[in-house]
């Protein structure tokens, strides 16, 4: 683990894991508290070091944290010869990564109960994992990718083009409008869609500048097709009966906000928190927004732990 750029709590460590299909992924854990453990599911392009400060926040509230590099990003195995292309063969493959992460959390003796914290693409993976029985007591979502923000006129084209290129073996190509240019640092601070907090923005940029092998560019057409298919499949299923809070910013431009509102309206006991003037990275927004998220998470975790699971 590149602890020098993670700025995480003392005592953190990273580990290689091998999934059921032989893919090598990476987890990092920070054993900072005995109240329980956060299973942190990052978003597309992300890596464990990005969550060092997040682990500090949870540690200050008495919780340990374990995060993962999904296949195709961070220091996990990349899926194509072009290492900057965000690619996956099937979205269900990410569930193998999640299973390996859960085994690692138990093997490392991290304190239970477990709680899910999932951001963006991790929110899509996390929702599927919950539906398949991920053993957590509660869940927190940050700008979950339960749909991809596309203009209505573009959506049919995205479906047909991604399916067509998959059928002829050209789905390794970058999705329209994207390239090998990395997401973090591709735009100056004033134009970025991730955070309105300058310190957090500089933190993310410094990480990929110091260790370029953490970087990832745009998604492949295969990833786009699989993501569209998975979000549509999940949308047709009921929400799990689990204490859940979802945060989304009013300035969100990456994921489909309507899908988030619709999902939370039909989540038994679920709560939606809208953060004013916040962009995509809720956990890396201005201090007031960050603290609102982490305080809500800790309160939910502790309340969920007071109630015996069904």
Kinemage of the C-alpha trace (Angstrom):
@kinemage 1
@onewidth
@group {chain A} dominant
@subgroup {mainchain}
@vectorlist {calphas} color= white
{ca unk a 1} P 0.000 0.000 0.000
{ca unk a 2} L 1.215 3.483 -0.853
{ca unk a 3} L 0.729 4.761 2.686
{ca unk a 4} L 2.538 8.006 1.897
{ca unk a 5} L -0.361 9.226 -0.265
{ca unk a 6} L -3.205 7.415 1.518
{ca unk a 7} L -2.950 9.545 4.680
{ca unk a 8} L -4.735 6.774 6.525
{ca unk a 9} L -4.568 5.668 10.149
{ca unk a 10} L -1.479 3.986 11.532
{ca unk a 11} L -1.376 0.198 11.247
{ca unk a 12} L -2.931 -0.131 7.807
{ca unk a 13} L -1.789 -2.877 5.445
{ca unk a 14} L -2.588 -4.172 1.962
{ca unk a 15} L -2.967 -7.770 0.819
{ca unk a 16} L -3.230 -9.609 -2.483
{ca unk a 17} L -6.238 -11.879 -2.908
{ca unk a 18} L -7.086 -14.375 -5.634
{ca unk a 19} L -10.702 -14.661 -6.705
{ca unk a 20} L -12.498 -17.834 -7.699
{ca unk a 21} L -11.679 -17.264 -11.383
{ca unk a 22} L -7.981 -16.624 -10.669
{ca unk a 23} L -7.998 -12.814 -10.855
{ca unk a 24} L -5.675 -10.990 -8.471
{ca unk a 25} L -7.267 -8.137 -6.543
{ca unk a 26} L -6.011 -6.027 -3.660
{ca unk a 27} L -7.524 -5.059 -0.322
{ca unk a 28} L -6.318 -2.679 2.353
{ca unk a 29} L -7.463 -2.706 5.939
{ca unk a 30} L -7.147 -0.277 8.805
{ca unk a 31} L -7.912 -2.029 12.147
{ca unk a 32} L -8.826 1.173 13.965
{ca unk a 33} L -11.810 0.240 16.123
{ca unk a 34} L -13.678 -2.605 17.755
{ca unk a 35} L -17.259 -1.452 17.223
{ca unk a 36} L -17.494 -3.177 13.839
{ca unk a 37} L -15.991 -3.025 10.356
{ca unk a 38} L -16.857 -1.028 7.250
{ca unk a 39} L -16.742 -3.030 4.019
{ca unk a 40} L -15.911 -0.177 1.646
{ca unk a 41} L -16.894 -0.697 -1.998
{ca unk a 42} L -15.173 2.011 -4.118
{ca unk a 43} L -16.328 3.438 -7.417
{ca unk a 44} L -15.017 2.998 -10.946
{ca unk a 45} L -11.399 4.189 -11.428
{ca unk a 46} L -10.737 4.120 -7.676
{ca unk a 47} L -8.127 2.387 -5.494
{ca unk a 48} L -7.685 1.689 -1.790
{ca unk a 49} L -5.359 4.620 -1.097
{ca unk a 50} L -8.137 7.041 -1.998
{ca unk a 51} L -9.957 5.943 1.153
{ca unk a 52} L -7.179 6.469 3.688
{ca unk a 53} L -8.797 9.621 5.056
{ca unk a 54} L -12.193 7.936 5.045
{ca unk a 55} L -10.710 5.167 7.212
{ca unk a 56} L -9.537 7.893 9.588
{ca unk a 57} L -13.079 9.194 9.888
{ca unk a 58} L -14.507 5.767 10.627
{ca unk a 59} L -11.643 5.012 13.002
{ca unk a 60} L -12.398 8.174 14.962
{ca unk a 61} L -15.914 6.786 15.431
{ca unk a 62} L -14.718 3.364 16.572
{ca unk a 63} L -14.924 1.345 13.343
{ca unk a 64} L -12.305 -0.528 11.341
{ca unk a 65} L -12.291 -0.340 7.526
{ca unk a 66} L -11.415 -2.665 4.665
{ca unk a 67} L -11.436 -1.429 1.040
{ca unk a 68} L -10.790 -3.124 -2.297
{ca unk a 69} L -9.274 -2.551 -5.724
{ca unk a 70} L -11.863 -4.068 -8.054
{ca unk a 71} L -10.577 -6.099 -10.987
{ca unk a 72} L -9.455 -3.794 -13.789
{ca unk a 73} L -8.437 -0.882 -11.575
{ca unk a 74} L -5.984 0.186 -8.897
{ca unk a 75} L -3.247 -2.419 -8.530
{ca unk a 76} L -5.607 -5.328 -9.222
{ca unk a 77} L -5.199 -7.279 -12.469
{ca unk a 78} L -6.157 -5.161 -15.473
{ca unk a 79} L -8.481 -6.845 -17.928
{ca unk a 80} L -6.986 -5.638 -21.232
{ca unk a 81} L -3.553 -5.047 -22.744
{ca unk a 82} L -4.438 -1.357 -22.516
{ca unk a 83} L -4.194 -0.855 -18.732
{ca unk a 84} L -6.037 2.472 -18.825
{ca unk a 85} L -9.272 1.029 -20.189
{ca unk a 86} L -11.901 0.303 -17.558
{ca unk a 87} L -13.090 -3.119 -18.654
{ca unk a 88} L -15.028 -6.048 -17.250
{ca unk a 89} L -16.376 -9.143 -18.966
{ca unk a 90} L -19.507 -9.436 -16.814
{ca unk a 91} L -20.710 -7.261 -13.956
{ca unk a 92} L -21.275 -10.434 -11.949
{ca unk a 93} L -17.483 -10.867 -11.939
{ca unk a 94} L -17.288 -8.091 -9.350
{ca unk a 95} L -19.218 -10.335 -6.967
{ca unk a 96} L -16.229 -12.700 -6.972
{ca unk a 97} L -14.092 -9.765 -5.847
{ca unk a 98} L -16.589 -8.909 -3.105
{ca unk a 99} L -16.599 -12.528 -1.915
{ca unk a 100} L -12.790 -12.537 -1.728
{ca unk a 101} L -12.929 -9.297 0.261
{ca unk a 102} L -15.411 -10.774 2.736
{ca unk a 103} L -13.216 -13.851 3.217
{ca unk a 104} L -10.234 -11.575 3.838
{ca unk a 105} L -12.136 -9.509 6.411
{ca unk a 106} L -12.985 -12.643 8.333
{ca unk a 107} L -9.513 -14.142 7.888
{ca unk a 108} L -7.914 -10.968 9.239
{ca unk a 109} L -10.161 -11.147 12.283
{ca unk a 110} L -11.702 -7.736 11.687
{ca unk a 111} L -14.395 -6.977 14.254
{ca unk a 112} L -18.000 -7.763 13.446
{ca unk a 113} L -20.695 -6.811 12.739
{ca unk a 114} L -19.939 -5.645 9.210
{ca unk a 115} L -21.524 -2.614 7.537
{ca unk a 116} L -21.479 -1.755 3.842
{ca unk a 117} L -20.344 1.669 2.621
{ca unk a 118} L -20.522 1.878 -1.172
{ca unk a 119} L -19.755 4.705 -3.589
{ca unk a 120} L -20.833 5.115 -7.230
{ca unk a 121} L -20.083 1.884 -9.155
{ca unk a 122} L -19.509 0.268 -5.771
{ca unk a 123} L -23.135 1.106 -5.041
{ca unk a 124} L -24.237 -1.010 -7.996
{ca unk a 125} L -21.990 -3.879 -6.934
{ca unk a 126} L -23.082 -3.421 -3.341
{ca unk a 127} L -26.806 -3.484 -4.114
{ca unk a 128} L -26.362 -6.767 -5.976
{ca unk a 129} L -24.303 -8.153 -3.081
{ca unk a 130} L -27.020 -7.199 -0.577
{ca unk a 131} L -29.643 -8.901 -2.717
{ca unk a 132} L -27.483 -12.032 -2.730
{ca unk a 133} L -27.069 -12.067 1.049
{ca unk a 134} L -23.975 -10.017 1.915
{ca unk a 135} L -23.801 -10.429 5.709
{ca unk a 136} L -23.905 -6.807 6.842
{ca unk a 137} L -26.036 -5.168 9.502
{ca unk a 138} L -26.672 -1.951 7.548
{ca unk a 139} L -25.660 -0.048 4.406
{ca unk a 140} L -24.619 3.496 3.458
{ca unk a 141} L -24.556 4.587 -0.183
{ca unk a 142} L -22.772 7.598 -1.653
{ca unk a 143} L -24.032 8.661 -5.104
{ca unk a 144} L -24.732 5.022 -6.033
{ca unk a 145} L -24.622 4.016 -9.680
{ca unk a 146} L -28.119 2.575 -9.883
{ca unk a 147} L -28.291 4.164 -13.310
{ca unk a 148} L -25.855 6.035 -15.546
{ca unk a 149} L -26.636 9.644 -16.375
{ca unk a 150} L -27.255 9.774 -20.115
{ca unk a 151} L -29.287 12.197 -22.178
{ca unk a 152} L -32.592 10.541 -23.226
{ca unk a 153} L -31.628 10.824 -26.884
{ca unk a 154} L -28.288 9.099 -26.241
{ca unk a 155} L -29.532 6.151 -24.166
{ca unk a 156} L -30.879 4.034 -27.101
{ca unk a 157} L -27.642 4.665 -28.982
{ca unk a 158} L -25.564 3.623 -25.978
{ca unk a 159} L -27.486 0.357 -25.756
{ca unk a 160} L -27.340 -0.464 -29.463
{ca unk a 161} L -23.714 0.572 -29.983
{ca unk a 162} L -22.380 -1.226 -26.904
{ca unk a 163} L -24.340 -4.372 -27.812
{ca unk a 164} L -23.278 -4.228 -31.455
{ca unk a 165} L -19.564 -3.835 -30.741
{ca unk a 166} L -19.784 -6.665 -28.211
{ca unk a 167} L -21.303 -8.899 -30.881
{ca unk a 168} L -18.406 -8.273 -33.319
{ca unk a 169} L -15.602 -8.413 -30.769
{ca unk a 170} L -14.820 -4.689 -30.695
{ca unk a 171} L -16.160 -3.986 -27.232
{ca unk a 172} L -12.670 -3.285 -25.907
{ca unk a 173} L -12.871 0.172 -27.475
{ca unk a 174} L -13.454 3.195 -25.270
{ca unk a 175} L -17.004 4.368 -24.758
{ca unk a 176} L -17.891 7.477 -26.804
{ca unk a 177} L -16.593 10.680 -25.292
{ca unk a 178} L -13.947 8.910 -23.217
{ca unk a 179} L -10.319 7.970 -23.786
{ca unk a 180} L -7.169 6.853 -22.003
{ca unk a 181} L -7.100 10.227 -20.248
{ca unk a 182} L -7.462 9.646 -16.543
{ca unk a 183} L -10.593 10.860 -14.795
{ca unk a 184} L -8.832 12.455 -11.816
{ca unk a 185} L -6.870 15.488 -12.883
{ca unk a 186} L -8.265 15.508 -16.430
{ca unk a 187} L -10.017 18.787 -15.653
{ca unk a 188} L -8.854 21.730 -13.558
{ca unk a 189} L -10.423 22.118 -10.138
{ca unk a 190} L -12.942 24.722 -11.267
{ca unk a 191} L -14.308 22.355 -13.925
{ca unk a 192} L -14.186 19.017 -12.096
{ca unk a 193} L -17.364 17.019 -11.425
{ca unk a 194} L -16.087 15.173 -8.350
{ca unk a 195} L -15.815 17.624 -5.455
{ca unk a 196} L -16.138 21.286 -4.570
{ca unk a 197} L -13.463 20.903 -1.889
{ca unk a 198} L -10.041 22.032 -3.106
{ca unk a 199} L -8.076 20.072 -0.502
{ca unk a 200} L -9.802 16.794 -1.382
{ca unk a 201} L -9.297 17.449 -5.091
{ca unk a 202} L -5.572 18.074 -4.576
{ca unk a 203} L -5.364 14.904 -2.443
{ca unk a 204} L -6.757 12.777 -5.293
{ca unk a 205} L -4.609 14.423 -7.962
{ca unk a 206} L -1.427 14.001 -5.905
{ca unk a 207} L -2.111 10.266 -5.543
{ca unk a 208} L -2.273 9.531 -9.266
{ca unk a 209} L 0.570 11.902 -10.070
{ca unk a 210} L 2.827 10.200 -7.514
{ca unk a 211} L 1.770 6.665 -8.511
{ca unk a 212} L 0.495 6.696 -12.120
{ca unk a 213} L -0.128 2.938 -11.988
{ca unk a 214} L -3.200 3.707 -9.862
{ca unk a 215} L -4.773 5.652 -12.732
{ca unk a 216} L -7.584 4.555 -15.003
{ca unk a 217} L -9.099 6.142 -18.089
{ca unk a 218} L -12.560 5.828 -19.581
{ca unk a 219} L -14.712 2.698 -19.622
{ca unk a 220} L -14.764 0.235 -22.477
{ca unk a 221} L -17.863 -0.394 -24.546
{ca unk a 222} L -18.117 -3.796 -22.859
{ca unk a 223} L -18.141 -2.153 -19.427
{ca unk a 224} L -20.849 0.246 -20.609
{ca unk a 225} L -23.041 -2.549 -21.944
{ca unk a 226} L -22.610 -4.638 -18.801
{ca unk a 227} L -23.305 -1.622 -16.571
{ca unk a 228} L -26.489 -0.720 -18.448
{ca unk a 229} L -27.656 -4.326 -18.301
{ca unk a 230} L -26.900 -4.685 -14.588
{ca unk a 231} L -28.544 -1.439 -13.525
{ca unk a 232} L -31.664 -2.344 -15.508
{ca unk a 233} L -31.788 -5.804 -13.912
{ca unk a 234} L -31.372 -4.389 -10.411
{ca unk a 235} L -34.051 -1.766 -11.017
{ca unk a 236} L -36.609 -4.529 -11.534
{ca unk a 237} L -35.940 -6.098 -8.129
{ca unk a 238} L -37.265 -5.042 -4.695
{ca unk a 239} L -35.021 -3.324 -2.187
{ca unk a 240} L -33.511 -5.415 0.611
{ca unk a 241} L -35.058 -5.083 4.070
{ca unk a 242} L -32.005 -3.547 5.694
{ca unk a 243} L -31.309 -0.231 7.475
{ca unk a 244} L -30.007 1.987 4.690
{ca unk a 245} L -29.144 5.639 4.096
{ca unk a 246} L -28.215 7.063 0.701
{ca unk a 247} L -26.530 10.421 0.109
{ca unk a 248} L -26.571 12.279 -3.202
{ca unk a 249} L -25.512 15.837 -4.018
{ca unk a 250} L -27.620 18.496 -5.695
{ca unk a 251} L -24.751 19.036 -8.162
{ca unk a 252} L -24.461 15.364 -9.136
{ca unk a 253} L -23.697 14.910 -12.867
{ca unk a 254} L -22.329 11.346 -13.179
{ca unk a 255} L -25.001 8.924 -11.964
{ca unk a 256} L -28.752 8.898 -12.608
{ca unk a 257} L -30.309 10.837 -9.723
{ca unk a 258} L -33.873 9.883 -10.698
{ca unk a 259} L -33.006 6.203 -10.242
{ca unk a 260} L -31.658 6.976 -6.760
{ca unk a 261} L -34.843 8.784 -5.718
{ca unk a 262} L -37.007 6.011 -7.145
{ca unk a 263} L -35.058 3.266 -5.377
{ca unk a 264} L -35.099 4.989 -1.994
{ca unk a 265} L -38.859 5.609 -2.213
{ca unk a 266} L -39.339 1.854 -2.246
{ca unk a 267} L -36.642 0.890 0.271
{ca unk a 268} L -38.293 -0.354 3.499
{ca unk a 269} L -37.161 2.063 6.202
{ca unk a 270} L -34.588 3.581 3.834
{ca unk a 271} L -33.578 7.231 4.089
{ca unk a 272} L -32.411 9.594 1.352
{ca unk a 273} L -30.182 12.546 2.272
{ca unk a 274} L -29.684 15.278 -0.325
{ca unk a 275} L -26.503 17.308 0.203
{ca unk a 276} L -26.753 20.889 -1.031
{ca unk a 277} L -24.065 22.046 -3.487
{ca unk a 278} L -22.319 18.654 -3.283
{ca unk a 279} L -20.893 16.918 -6.328
{ca unk a 280} L -20.173 13.211 -6.869
{ca unk a 281} L -17.686 12.452 -4.078
{ca unk a 282} L -19.798 12.898 -0.946
{ca unk a 283} L -17.089 11.463 1.341
{ca unk a 284} L -14.565 13.898 -0.155
{ca unk a 285} L -16.720 16.998 -0.255
{ca unk a 286} L -16.418 20.123 1.920
{ca unk a 287} L -15.946 19.368 5.644
{ca unk a 288} L -19.578 20.008 6.621
{ca unk a 289} L -20.874 17.525 4.022
{ca unk a 290} L -18.262 14.931 4.936
{ca unk a 291} L -19.070 15.159 8.632
{ca unk a 292} L -22.780 14.902 7.935
{ca unk a 293} L -22.182 11.643 6.037
{ca unk a 294} L -19.828 10.064 8.585
{ca unk a 295} L -21.951 11.054 11.570
{ca unk a 296} L -25.040 9.618 9.886
{ca unk a 297} L -23.134 6.413 9.115
{ca unk a 298} L -21.922 5.956 12.684
{ca unk a 299} L -25.381 6.630 14.115
{ca unk a 300} L -26.949 4.114 11.730
{ca unk a 301} L -24.292 1.483 12.435
{ca unk a 302} L -24.737 1.749 16.196
{ca unk a 303} L -28.531 1.748 15.993
{ca unk a 304} L -28.487 -1.300 13.699
{ca unk a 305} L -26.211 -3.117 16.131
{ca unk a 306} L -28.660 -2.553 18.984
{ca unk a 307} L -31.344 -4.475 17.099
{ca unk a 308} L -31.012 -8.220 16.742
{ca unk a 309} L -30.962 -9.243 13.054
{ca unk a 310} L -33.966 -11.196 11.813
